[in-house]
Structures are given as C-alpha cells and as structure tokens.
Amino acid sequence: MKKLWMLSGMAAGVVMIATGCTSINTNDAASDSKQAMVPAVYEPVIRHVDQKVSGSAQMHVVLNFIKWGDNAFADRTVLGGMSSDSTFFSAFSGLFPNPIRDAKAAAVYNACKAAKCDMLLSAKYELTTTDYFVYKVVNCTVTGFPGTEVGVVRKDVAFPSKFNGSMTVPVLPLN
C-alpha cells in the first residue's frame, strides 16, 4: 500500500510540474471592429553637455560559455547595430554569452555613472579583443556626450478624419 501511495504521489508531482500554468489572452472581437486607435507618440526631451565623458569595461570568457567581469550593464541601449533582436540566438542569449555586447553595455553604464547622466549621445566604442582558443578577454572603452532626460513632449500623429477599415496607420519618425 505504501508503494501505491508513493507511486501516485510521484505521478501527481510529475503531472503538476509538466503541466504548469499557462494563460492565453485572445481578443477575437477586435478583428471585427472598424475603430482605429492611434497611439500617442512621446519624445524625450534631452539636455546635453558639450564635454566628452568616457567609461571602460572588461569581460573574460572561457570556452565561450563561462563569463565574468563587470556585472552592471546599461539598459535600453542600441550598441552599434547589435540590438537584442538582430540574431537568431537572441531567444537564447542567456545560454550563449556575447562578451562584446556585454562589455559595451558595461562601459556605457560606467560612463553614465561617472558623469551622472542617463545616456551617452554620439557614443564611440574602442574594442580590444585578446582571443586565445579557449580564453577571451574583451576590453571596451566608450566616449560620448552625456545626456539627461528632463521630460517628454507629446507629438501629434496625423490621422485622416474618415476611416474605412482597410487603412493602415502611418508611422511617423521622431524628429
């Protein structure tokens, strides 16, 4: 009897772990609607200083899997065309470390902390990579002008007064 209870308990545990919780949000009624929602477009107001600042960072990688180095990184940065969705492996970015991207983000963070700013404008990166077969060291130095977000401004989106249901909303660039 004890084996039966243990077996049923283990089966219940496996079922609970295997099924987990999922939530599905579908909005089928929205496809039939003839209404159009125009999102408000906001643009940040940035105050900048005309004095260059710099920051640096260093990352170490062993076997292209184990990494260490600076552990504070800047968020919301476009790092020289290396945006997070530009590669096939972006969904697995935690499994495959990218030491160049991490060194750039850490250098931007260090520069912003030193200058007490929110972002770097016209950032320029200097990368030095020492690559052995199983060990790699990436040094990054960034220079740029410090910028601080002081507010946001709402930009009006031009939208026609008559909507026939098949029109697409134009995407306006931020000026």
Backbone as a printed PyTorch tensor [residue, N CA C, xyz], in Angstrom:
tensor([[[  0.8220,  -1.1960,   0.0000],
         [  0.0000,   0.0000,   0.0000],
         [  0.8690,   1.2640,   0.0000]],

        [[  1.9950,   1.1730,   0.7450],
         [  2.8880,   2.3210,   0.8260],
         [  3.4800,   2.6410,  -0.5530]],

        [[  3.8030,   1.5780,  -1.3240],
         [  4.3370,   1.7900,  -2.6680],
         [  3.3000,   2.4430,  -3.5800]],

        [[  2.0360,   2.0660,  -3.4110],
         [  0.9740,   2.6510,  -4.2190],
         [  0.8200,   4.1380,  -3.9360]],

        [[  0.8830,   4.5210,  -2.6630],
         [  0.7860,   5.9410,  -2.2940],
         [  1.9890,   6.7270,  -2.8200]],

        [[  3.1630,   6.1540,  -2.7140],
         [  4.3550,   6.8440,  -3.2090],
         [  4.2940,   6.9940,  -4.7300]],

        [[  3.8550,   5.9330,  -5.4050],
         [  3.7500,   5.9870,  -6.8580],
         [  2.7200,   7.0200,  -7.3070]],

        [[  1.5770,   7.0750,  -6.6500],
         [  0.5650,   8.0720,  -7.0160],
         [  1.0170,   9.4830,  -6.6640]],

        [[  1.7330,   9.6390,  -5.5660],
         [  2.2710,  10.9610,  -5.2190],
         [  3.2950,  11.4360,  -6.2300]],

        [[  4.1600,  10.5230,  -6.6720],
         [  5.1470,  10.8940,  -7.6800],
         [  4.4770,  11.2130,  -9.0080]],

        [[  3.4480,  10.4720,  -9.3650],
         [  2.7280,  10.7460, -10.6110],
         [  2.0370,  12.0990, -10.5470]],

        [[  1.4430,  12.4230,  -9.4050],
         [  0.8050,  13.7320,  -9.2560],
         [  1.8370,  14.8520,  -9.3310]],

        [[  3.0070,  14.6520,  -8.7490],
         [  4.0700,  15.6580,  -8.8200],
         [  4.5530,  15.8750, -10.2340]],

        [[  4.7190,  14.7750, -10.9790],
         [  5.1450,  14.8910, -12.3690],
         [  4.0910,  15.6220, -13.1920]],

        [[  2.8200,  15.3190, -12.9630],
         [  1.7530,  15.9930, -13.6970],
         [  1.7310,  17.4780, -13.3700]],

        [[  1.9140,  17.8430, -12.1000],
         [  1.8990,  19.2550, -11.7120],
         [  3.0760,  20.0060, -12.3160]],

        [[  4.2310,  19.3760, -12.3390],
         [  5.4110,  20.0380, -12.9040],
         [  5.3040,  20.1290, -14.4160]],

        [[  4.8190,  19.0720, -15.0540],
         [  4.7700,  19.0370, -16.5130],
         [  3.7260,  19.9810, -17.0970]],

        [[  2.5940,  20.1450, -16.4240],
         [  1.5430,  20.9870, -16.9960],
         [  1.7830,  22.4490, -16.7110]],

        [[  2.1480,  22.8190, -15.5130],
         [  2.4200,  24.2060, -15.1680],
         [  1.2140,  25.1040, -15.3650]],

        [[  1.4490,  26.3890, -15.3560],
         [  0.3850,  27.3670, -15.5520],
         [  0.6190,  28.0990, -16.8640]],

        [[ -0.4130,  28.1900, -17.6460],
         [ -0.3440,  28.9860, -18.8620],
         [ -1.5710,  29.8690, -18.9290]],

        [[ -1.3990,  31.0390, -19.4520],
         [ -2.5390,  31.9080, -19.6770],
         [ -2.5060,  32.3530, -21.1280]],

        [[ -3.6620,  32.3140, -21.7300],
         [ -3.7970,  32.6740, -23.1350],
         [ -4.7600,  33.8430, -23.2060]],

        [[ -4.3280,  34.9010, -23.8610],
         [ -5.1550,  36.0790, -23.9960],
         [ -5.4700,  36.2480, -25.4740]],

        [[ -6.7150,  36.0100, -25.8310],
         [ -7.1290,  36.2260, -27.2110],
         [ -8.1820,  37.3100, -27.2350]],

        [[ -8.1540,  38.0790, -28.2830],
         [ -9.1020,  39.1620, -28.4340],
         [ -9.6990,  39.0320, -29.8290]],

        [[-10.5980,  38.0710, -29.9850],
         [-11.1830,  37.8110, -31.2870],
         [-12.1340,  38.9100, -31.7340]],

        [[-12.7420,  39.6200, -30.8020],
         [-13.7010,  40.6490, -31.1640],
         [-13.0230,  41.8630, -31.7980]],

        [[-11.7460,  42.0530, -31.5500],
         [-11.0590,  43.2310, -32.0760],
         [-10.8730,  43.1570, -33.5860]],

        [[-10.8560,  41.9670, -34.1660],
         [-10.6430,  41.8770, -35.6120],
         [-11.8630,  42.3720, -36.3870]],

        [[-13.0600,  42.3350, -35.8030],
         [-14.2650,  42.7880, -36.4850],
         [-14.5260,  44.2740, -36.2990]],

        [[-13.7850,  44.9210, -35.4620],
         [-14.0330,  46.3190, -35.1440],
         [-13.5750,  47.2350, -36.2740]],

        [[-14.3090,  48.2980, -36.5220],
         [-13.9450,  49.2850, -37.5300],
         [-13.3220,  50.5170, -36.8780]],

        [[-13.0440,  50.4490, -35.5970],
         [-12.4510,  51.5710, -34.8810],
         [-10.9340,  51.4890, -34.9900]],

        [[-10.3020,  52.6200, -34.9810],
         [ -8.8470,  52.6720, -35.0300],
         [ -8.3510,  53.4170, -33.8090]],

        [[ -7.3580,  52.8460, -33.1740],
         [ -6.7350,  53.5100, -32.0370],
         [ -5.4150,  54.0870, -32.5100]],

        [[ -5.2160,  55.3440, -32.2850],
         [ -3.9740,  55.9950, -32.6560],
         [ -3.1890,  56.2330, -31.3750]],

        [[ -2.0550,  55.5890, -31.2400],
         [ -1.2920,  55.7710, -30.0100],
         [ -0.6640,  57.1520, -29.9550]],

        [[ -0.5440,  57.6520, -28.7560],
         [  0.1530,  58.9210, -28.5700],
         [  1.6480,  58.6650, -28.6920]],

        [[  2.3240,  59.5090, -29.3980],
         [  3.7550,  59.3690, -29.5900],
         [  4.4440,  60.3850, -28.6970]],

        [[  5.3110,  59.8860, -27.8420],
         [  6.0500,  60.7550, -26.9440],
         [  7.5250,  60.7420, -27.3140]],

        [[  8.1380,  61.8700, -27.1590],
         [  9.5460,  62.0170, -27.4850],
         [ 10.2540,  62.5940, -26.2610]],

        [[ 11.3700,  62.0150, -25.8510],
         [ 12.0480,  62.5430, -24.6670],
         [ 12.7280,  63.8840, -24.9460]],

        [[ 12.7520,  64.7180, -23.9410],
         [ 13.4900,  65.9780, -24.0110],
         [ 14.8210,  65.7320, -23.2990]],

        [[ 15.9130,  65.9040, -24.0400],
         [ 17.2310,  65.5530, -23.5270],
         [ 18.0830,  66.8090, -23.4090]],

        [[ 18.6420,  67.0040, -22.2280],
         [ 19.5950,  68.1030, -22.0130],
         [ 20.9930,  67.4920, -22.0980]],

        [[ 21.8450,  68.0870, -22.9170],
         [ 23.1830,  67.5330, -23.0840],
         [ 24.2450,  68.5350, -22.6650]],

        [[ 25.4240,  68.0200, -22.4210],
         [ 26.5840,  68.8130, -22.0430],
         [ 27.6290,  68.6200, -23.1310]],

        [[ 28.3110,  69.7010, -23.5100],
         [ 29.2930,  69.6400, -24.5960],
         [ 30.6900,  69.2670, -24.0980]],

        [[ 30.7530,  68.3300, -23.1730],
         [ 32.0410,  67.8590, -22.6760],
         [ 32.0210,  66.3360, -22.7210]],

        [[ 32.9830,  65.7450, -23.4130],
         [ 33.0050,  64.2970, -23.5730],
         [ 33.3200,  63.5970, -22.2570]],

        [[ 32.6900,  62.4540, -22.0710],
         [ 32.9800,  61.5850, -20.9330],
         [ 33.3490,  60.2090, -21.4810]],

        [[ 33.9800,  59.4050, -20.6580],
         [ 34.3590,  58.0680, -21.1050],
         [ 34.1640,  57.0730, -19.9720]],

        [[ 34.0820,  55.8250, -20.3560],
         [ 33.9700,  54.7270, -19.4200],
         [ 34.5720,  53.4890, -20.0420]],

        [[ 34.9480,  52.5260, -19.2050],
         [ 35.5560,  51.3160, -19.7350],
         [ 35.0460,  50.0990, -18.9780]],

        [[ 35.1980,  48.9490, -19.6040],
         [ 34.7820,  47.6880, -19.0000],
         [ 35.6220,  46.5650, -19.5800]],

        [[ 35.6530,  45.4490, -18.8520],
         [ 36.4260,  44.2940, -19.2810],
         [ 35.6150,  43.0270, -19.0080]],

        [[ 35.5840,  42.1310, -19.9830],
         [ 34.8790,  40.8600, -19.8480],
         [ 35.8480,  39.7250, -20.1740]],

        [[ 35.7260,  38.6250, -19.4210],
         [ 36.5230,  37.4230, -19.6340],
         [ 35.5690,  36.2870, -19.9660]],

        [[ 35.9650,  35.4440, -20.9240],
         [ 35.1290,  34.3090, -21.3160],
         [ 36.0280,  33.0840, -21.4680]],

        [[ 35.5850,  31.9660, -20.8820],
         [ 36.2870,  30.6910, -21.0050],
         [ 35.3790,  29.7230, -21.7430]],

        [[ 35.9020,  29.0810, -22.7650],
         [ 35.1840,  28.1040, -23.5830],
         [ 33.9050,  28.6750, -24.1840]],

        [[ 33.8570,  29.9760, -24.3780],
         [ 32.7060,  30.6860, -24.9330],
         [ 31.4070,  30.3600, -24.1940]],

        [[ 31.5230,  30.0350, -22.9220],
         [ 30.3410,  29.6820, -22.1370],
         [ 30.3670,  30.3200, -20.7510]],

        [[ 31.4960,  30.3170, -20.0970],
         [ 31.6200,  30.8830, -18.7510],
         [ 32.2050,  32.2790, -18.8810]],

        [[ 31.5040,  33.2610, -18.3210],
         [ 31.9960,  34.6370, -18.4320],
         [ 31.9990,  35.3040, -17.0680]],

        [[ 32.8960,  36.2660, -16.9230],
         [ 32.9270,  37.0980, -15.7340],
         [ 33.5590,  38.4210, -16.1020]],

        [[ 33.4010,  39.3680, -15.2320],
         [ 33.9040,  40.7200, -15.4670],
         [ 32.9560,  41.7120, -14.8240]],

        [[ 32.7750,  42.8540, -15.4580],
         [ 31.8370,  43.8410, -14.9250],
         [ 30.4410,  43.2410, -14.8780]],

        [[ 29.7090,  43.5650, -13.8170],
         [ 28.3890,  42.9650, -13.6650],
         [ 27.2650,  43.9890, -13.6030]],

        [[ 27.5140,  45.2190, -13.9930],
         [ 26.4690,  46.2460, -14.0730],
         [ 26.4140,  46.7110, -15.5290]],

        [[ 25.2010,  46.7010, -16.1040],
         [ 25.0500,  46.9720, -17.5300],
         [ 23.9980,  48.0480, -17.7510]],

        [[ 24.1470,  48.8090, -18.8270],
         [ 23.1630,  49.8130, -19.2100],
         [ 22.0110,  49.1330, -19.9350]],

        [[ 20.8190,  49.6370, -19.7070],
         [ 19.6230,  49.1040, -20.3470],
         [ 19.1500,  50.1030, -21.3940]],

        [[ 18.3410,  49.6540, -22.3470],
         [ 17.7850,  50.4900, -23.4130],
         [ 18.8820,  51.1390, -24.2410]],

        [[ 19.8780,  50.3930, -24.6040],
         [ 20.9410,  50.9420, -25.4380],
         [ 20.9890,  50.1850, -26.7500]],

        [[ 21.2190,  50.8950, -27.8310],
         [ 21.4670,  50.2850, -29.1240],
         [ 22.9720,  50.3340, -29.2900]],

        [[ 23.5720,  49.1720, -29.2720],
         [ 25.0240,  49.1000, -29.2090],
         [ 25.6090,  48.8180, -30.5810]],

        [[ 25.6570,  49.8080, -31.4180],
         [ 26.3210,  49.6970, -32.7060],
         [ 25.7240,  48.6450, -33.6140]],

        [[ 24.3990,  48.6220, -33.7340],
         [ 23.7490,  47.6610, -34.6060],
         [ 23.5890,  46.2960, -33.9860]],

        [[ 23.9030,  46.1520, -32.7190],
         [ 23.7830,  44.8620, -32.0600],
         [ 22.5620,  44.8560, -31.1630]],

        [[ 21.4020,  45.1700, -31.7100],
         [ 20.1990,  45.1630, -30.8960],
         [ 19.8660,  43.7330, -30.5000]],

        [[ 19.0510,  43.5740, -29.4830],
         [ 18.8150,  42.2580, -28.9160],
         [ 18.0310,  41.3460, -29.8420]],

        [[ 17.3420,  41.8700, -30.8480],
         [ 16.5540,  41.0140, -31.7180],
         [ 17.1870,  40.8290, -33.0920]],

        [[ 18.4900,  41.0810, -33.2300],
         [ 19.1110,  41.0440, -34.5390],
         [ 19.6440,  39.6710, -34.9190]],

        [[ 19.6790,  38.7190, -34.0010],
         [ 20.2160,  37.4170, -34.3360],
         [ 19.2090,  36.3320, -34.0340]],

        [[ 19.4490,  35.1680, -34.6230],
         [ 18.5940,  34.0140, -34.3910],
         [ 18.6880,  33.5470, -32.9480]],

        [[ 19.8670,  33.7110, -32.3370],
         [ 20.0950,  33.2150, -30.9960],
         [ 19.6650,  34.1880, -29.9070]],

        [[ 18.9260,  35.2490, -30.2560],
         [ 18.5330,  36.2300, -29.2470],
         [ 17.6200,  35.6150, -28.1960]],

        [[ 16.8450,  34.6020, -28.5520],
         [ 15.9930,  33.9470, -27.5680],
         [ 16.8240,  33.1500, -26.5720]],

        [[ 18.0440,  32.7900, -26.9550],
         [ 18.9080,  32.0050, -26.0940],
         [ 20.0890,  32.8230, -25.5990]],

        [[ 19.9120,  34.1290, -25.4270],
         [ 21.0410,  34.9930, -25.0700],
         [ 21.6120,  34.6520, -23.7040]],

        [[ 20.8210,  34.0550, -22.8210],
         [ 21.3470,  33.6370, -21.5370],
         [ 22.2450,  32.4170, -21.6480]],

        [[ 22.0450,  31.5990, -22.6770],
         [ 22.8540,  30.4010, -22.8550],
         [ 24.1510,  30.6770, -23.5880]],

        [[ 24.1230,  31.6330, -24.5120],
         [ 25.2940,  31.9570, -25.3050],
         [ 25.7470,  33.3770, -24.9610]],

        [[ 26.7520,  33.5290, -24.1310],
         [ 27.1760,  34.8780, -23.7620],
         [ 27.7930,  35.6040, -24.9500]],

        [[ 27.5250,  36.8930, -25.0150],
         [ 28.1070,  37.7360, -26.0410],
         [ 28.9960,  38.7420, -25.3210]],

        [[ 30.2840,  38.4560, -25.1920],
         [ 31.1430,  39.3220, -24.3900],
         [ 31.3160,  40.7220, -24.9700]],

        [[ 31.2180,  40.8670, -26.2840],
         [ 31.3670,  42.1970, -26.8820],
         [ 30.1730,  43.0670, -26.5150]],

        [[ 28.9620,  42.5360, -26.6490],
         [ 27.7630,  43.2870, -26.2720],
         [ 27.7710,  43.6190, -24.7760]],

        [[ 28.1680,  42.6550, -23.9620],
         [ 28.1940,  42.8870, -22.5220],
         [ 29.2580,  43.9210, -22.1360]],

        [[ 30.4100,  43.8800, -22.7910],
         [ 31.4530,  44.8670, -22.4900],
         [ 31.0100,  46.2690, -22.8970]],

        [[ 30.3230,  46.3800, -24.0450],
         [ 29.8140,  47.6900, -24.4680],
         [ 28.7760,  48.2200, -23.4820]],

        [[ 27.8320,  47.3730, -23.0730],
         [ 26.7920,  47.8090, -22.1450],
         [ 27.3780,  48.1720, -20.7840]],

        [[ 28.3870,  47.4410, -20.3390],
         [ 29.0220,  47.7550, -19.0580],
         [ 29.8220,  49.0580, -19.1540]],

        [[ 30.4790,  49.3040, -20.2820],
         [ 31.2340,  50.5460, -20.4550],
         [ 30.2930,  51.7460, -20.4800]],

        [[ 29.1450,  51.6170, -21.1440],
         [ 28.1590,  52.7060, -21.1570],
         [ 27.6460,  52.9570, -19.7460]],

        [[ 27.3780,  51.8970, -19.0030],
         [ 26.9080,  52.0520, -17.6210],
         [ 27.9500,  52.7810, -16.7740]],

        [[ 29.2160,  52.3790, -16.8960],
         [ 30.2730,  53.0200, -16.1090],
         [ 30.4440,  54.4870, -16.4860]],

        [[ 30.3350,  54.8120, -17.7720],
         [ 30.4510,  56.2080, -18.2040],
         [ 29.2750,  57.0370, -17.6940]],

        [[ 28.0690,  56.4820, -17.7430],
         [ 26.8910,  57.2230, -17.2700],
         [ 26.9230,  57.4170, -15.7630]],

        [[ 27.4030,  56.4240, -15.0350],
         [ 27.5100,  56.5660, -13.5800],
         [ 28.5340,  57.6390, -13.2140]],

        [[ 29.6630,  57.6580, -13.9070],
         [ 30.7070,  58.6370, -13.6100],
         [ 30.2540,  60.0580, -13.9360]],

        [[ 29.4760,  60.2210, -15.0110],
         [ 29.0280,  61.5480, -15.4300],
         [ 27.6830,  61.9260, -14.8220]],

        [[ 27.0430,  61.0030, -14.0980],
         [ 25.7200,  61.2320, -13.5020],
         [ 24.7170,  61.6630, -14.5710]],

        [[ 24.6350,  60.8590, -15.6340],
         [ 23.7170,  61.1590, -16.7300],
         [ 22.8750,  59.9240, -17.0320]],

        [[ 21.9030,  60.0840, -17.9260],
         [ 21.0070,  58.9850, -18.2940],
         [ 21.4650,  58.2380, -19.5350]],

        [[ 22.1690,  58.9080, -20.4380],
         [ 22.5610,  58.2770, -21.6990],
         [ 23.7950,  58.9590, -22.2590]],

        [[ 24.4070,  58.2690, -23.2260],
         [ 25.5320,  58.8440, -23.9630],
         [ 25.0700,  59.1480, -25.3760]],

        [[ 25.3290,  60.3600, -25.8100],
         [ 24.9860,  60.7760, -27.1650],
         [ 26.2410,  60.6860, -28.0190]],

        [[ 26.0910,  60.2360, -29.2460],
         [ 27.2020,  60.0450, -30.1850],
         [ 28.2920,  59.1620, -29.5690]],

        [[ 27.8850,  58.0280, -29.0480],
         [ 28.8320,  57.1160, -28.4010],
         [ 29.7600,  56.4870, -29.4360]],

        [[ 31.0270,  56.3900, -29.0620],
         [ 32.0340,  55.7860, -29.9160],
         [ 32.7680,  54.7370, -29.0810]],

        [[ 32.8640,  53.5140, -29.6180],
         [ 33.4400,  52.3980, -28.8840],
         [ 34.8120,  52.0440, -29.4210]],

        [[ 35.7130,  51.7210, -28.5040],
         [ 37.0240,  51.2170, -28.8750],
         [ 37.1520,  49.8380, -28.2350]],

        [[ 37.1800,  48.8090, -29.0620],
         [ 37.2240,  47.4260, -28.5890],
         [ 38.5880,  46.8160, -28.8360]],

        [[ 39.0760,  46.1110, -27.8250],
         [ 40.3080,  45.3510, -27.9500],
         [ 40.0130,  43.9350, -27.4780]],

        [[ 40.1920,  42.9670, -28.3550],
         [ 39.9020,  41.5800, -28.0170],
         [ 41.1930,  40.7710, -28.0720]],

        [[ 41.4960,  40.1090, -26.9700],
         [ 42.6020,  39.1620, -26.9220],
         [ 41.9680,  37.7860, -26.9000]],

        [[ 42.1390,  37.0530, -28.0060],
         [ 41.4190,  35.7960, -28.1680],
         [ 42.3960,  34.6370, -28.2780]],

        [[ 42.3920,  33.7850, -27.2620],
         [ 43.0950,  32.5130, -27.3230],
         [ 42.0360,  31.4790, -27.6940]],

        [[ 42.3960,  30.2700, -27.8620],
         [ 41.4260,  29.2890, -28.3350],
         [ 40.3200,  29.0340, -27.3110]],

        [[ 40.6540,  28.9750, -26.0600],
         [ 39.6530,  28.6720, -25.0330],
         [ 39.3860,  29.8470, -24.0970]],

        [[ 40.1390,  30.9230, -24.2250],
         [ 40.0160,  32.0520, -23.3080],
         [ 40.0160,  33.3470, -24.1060]],

        [[ 39.1090,  34.2600, -23.7620],
         [ 38.9890,  35.5230, -24.4800],
         [ 38.8400,  36.6560, -23.4630]],

        [[ 39.5290,  37.7770, -23.7220],
         [ 39.3970,  38.9870, -22.9130],
         [ 38.9590,  40.1110, -23.8380]],

        [[ 37.8740,  40.7890, -23.4850],
         [ 37.3570,  41.9060, -24.2730],
         [ 37.4490,  43.1630, -23.4210]],

        [[ 38.1910,  44.1460, -23.8970],
         [ 38.2800,  45.4540, -23.2570],
         [ 37.5230,  46.4510, -24.1230]],

        [[ 36.6920,  47.2660, -23.4940],
         [ 35.9090,  48.2460, -24.2350],
         [ 36.0220,  49.5980, -23.5420]],

        [[ 36.2670,  50.6180, -24.3350],
         [ 36.2580,  51.9940, -23.8580],
         [ 35.2650,  52.7640, -24.7100]],

        [[ 34.3650,  53.4930, -24.0690],
         [ 33.3510,  54.2600, -24.7810],
         [ 33.5380,  55.7360, -24.4500]],

        [[ 33.3540,  56.5890, -25.4430],
         [ 33.3580,  58.0340, -25.2300],
         [ 32.1020,  58.6050, -25.8650]],

        [[ 31.5940,  59.6520, -25.2850],
         [ 30.4040,  60.2900, -25.8140],
         [ 30.0330,  61.5020, -24.9850]],

        [[ 28.9610,  62.1530, -25.3820],
         [ 28.4830,  63.3280, -24.6770],
         [ 27.3590,  62.9250, -23.7330]],

        [[ 27.4040,  63.3590, -22.4750],
         [ 26.3560,  62.9630, -21.5330],
         [ 25.0350,  63.6670, -21.8280]],

        [[ 23.9520,  62.9000, -21.7190],
         [ 22.6130,  63.4360, -21.9110],
         [ 21.7260,  63.0360, -20.7510]],

        [[ 20.8620,  63.9460, -20.3320],
         [ 19.9490,  63.6910, -19.2260],
         [ 18.5270,  63.9360, -19.6980]],

        [[ 17.6290,  62.9830, -19.4390],
         [ 16.2170,  63.1520, -19.7830],
         [ 15.5830,  64.0830, -18.7570]],

        [[ 15.0300,  65.1880, -19.2520],
         [ 14.4050,  66.1630, -18.3430],
         [ 12.8950,  66.1920, -18.4850]],

        [[ 12.3430,  65.4530, -19.4290],
         [ 10.8960,  65.4180, -19.6080],
         [ 10.5490,  64.7420, -20.9220]],

        [[  9.2460,  64.7620, -21.2340],
         [  8.7750,  64.2240, -22.5040],
         [  7.8430,  65.2310, -23.1550]],

        [[  7.7680,  65.1630, -24.4780],
         [  6.8940,  66.0320, -25.2510],
         [  5.9930,  65.1360, -26.0810]],

        [[  4.7040,  65.4340, -26.0870],
         [  3.7670,  64.6540, -26.8850],
         [  3.7680,  65.1770, -28.3080]],

        [[  3.9180,  64.2540, -29.2490],
         [  3.8800,  64.5940, -30.6650],
         [  2.5450,  64.1280, -31.2190]],

        [[  1.8730,  64.9980, -31.9690],
         [  0.5970,  64.6350, -32.5660],
         [  0.8320,  63.8020, -33.8170]],

        [[  0.0110,  62.7790, -34.0000],
         [  0.0960,  61.9070, -35.1570],
         [ -0.9820,  62.3310, -36.1360]],

        [[ -0.5890,  62.5730, -37.3710],
         [ -1.5610,  62.9490, -38.3950],
         [ -2.3920,  61.7360, -38.7490]],

        [[ -3.7120,  61.8730, -38.6280],
         [ -4.6110,  60.7620, -38.9130],
         [ -5.8140,  61.3050, -39.6580]],

        [[ -6.2230,  60.6820, -40.7570],
         [ -7.3560,  61.1950, -41.5380],
         [ -8.6580,  61.1170, -40.7390]],

        [[ -9.5890,  61.9990, -41.0540],
         [-10.8580,  62.0500, -40.3240],
         [-11.7940,  60.9330, -40.7350]],

        [[-11.6460,  60.3960, -41.9390],
         [-12.5070,  59.3320, -42.4200],
         [-11.7310,  58.0230, -42.4270]],

        [[-12.2960,  57.0010, -41.8300],
         [-11.6170,  55.7130, -41.7180],
         [-12.5110,  54.6520, -42.3210]],

        [[-12.0110,  53.8980, -43.2970],
         [-12.8310,  52.9000, -43.9700],
         [-12.5470,  51.4710, -43.5300]],

        [[-11.6870,  51.2560, -42.5780],
         [-11.4280,  49.9230, -42.0540],
         [-10.2680,  49.2120, -42.7010]],

        [[ -9.8190,  49.6560, -43.8750],
         [ -8.7190,  48.9710, -44.5390],
         [ -7.4690,  49.8330, -44.5930]],

        [[ -7.4880,  50.9750, -43.9350],
         [ -6.3670,  51.8860, -43.9700],
         [ -5.3640,  51.5180, -42.8820]],

        [[ -4.1000,  51.7120, -43.1630],
         [ -3.0740,  51.4840, -42.1570],
         [ -2.6600,  52.8210, -41.5600]],

        [[ -2.2990,  52.7830, -40.3070],
         [ -1.8860,  53.9970, -39.6090],
         [ -0.4420,  54.2820, -39.9920]],

        [[ -0.1550,  55.4880, -40.4730],
         [  1.2280,  55.7930, -40.8620],
         [  2.1190,  55.9220, -39.6230]],

        [[  3.3310,  55.4190, -39.7530],
         [  4.3150,  55.5290, -38.6740],
         [  5.1590,  56.7480, -38.9610]],

        [[  5.1300,  57.6950, -38.0440],
         [  5.8860,  58.9220, -38.2440],
         [  7.2030,  58.8290, -37.5060]],

        [[  8.2970,  59.2660, -38.1250],
         [  9.5790,  59.2400, -37.4320],
         [  9.6080,  60.3210, -36.3630]],

        [[ 10.3950,  60.0490, -35.3140],
         [ 10.5640,  61.0370, -34.2580],
         [ 11.5560,  62.0900, -34.7440]],

        [[ 11.1810,  63.3410, -34.6540],
         [ 12.0580,  64.4110, -35.1240],
         [ 13.0110,  64.8210, -34.0400]]])
